[in-house]
Amino acid sequence: MKPIHAFATAALIGAIALPTAGAQNAQNSPVYRSPGGSTLKLMLDDRNVGGEVTVGEMTFPPNSDSGDHKHGAIEMFYVVSGELEHVVNGKSYFLKPGDAGYVKPPDTIRHKTGPAGAKVVVIWVPGDEGSKIAARWKKEP
């Protein structure tokens, strides 16, 4: 995993997340909460763009630690605010606003935050990874 810069991430988001047409109002997007307090707002997923990709907004609370885990998909993060310690296969990368990072199966990943927490745009390819995560979390009213 290497951090990539904002312009590369913007191009990636534009190429993957915005198919031929459409838009999603964030107010209509479902929000899910993990047992540790992180939230996931699914903005583009199988409801509107199909299963090829999921785009969401994740908010990690201050001083959080996701614990080691793996994903069955490529996972890309773009940090909007705060700082995210992105630990991949035991190696830490500190991502700040404008930075991006990624993991690919079978990487082991861990997300940690400091006192400011972090807000990120997350992209999963293939997109069913977002719905798998949402299924384990509690849907917010």
PyMOL commands that set and color helices and strands:
alter all, ss='L'
color gray80, all
select helices_A, chain A and resi 6-17+26-28+128-136
alter helices_A, ss='H'
color red, helices_A
select strands_A, chain A and resi 31-33+39-44+54-60+74-88+91-95+100-103+109-125+138-139
alter strands_A, ss='S'
color yellow, strands_A
deselect
rebuild
show_as cartoon
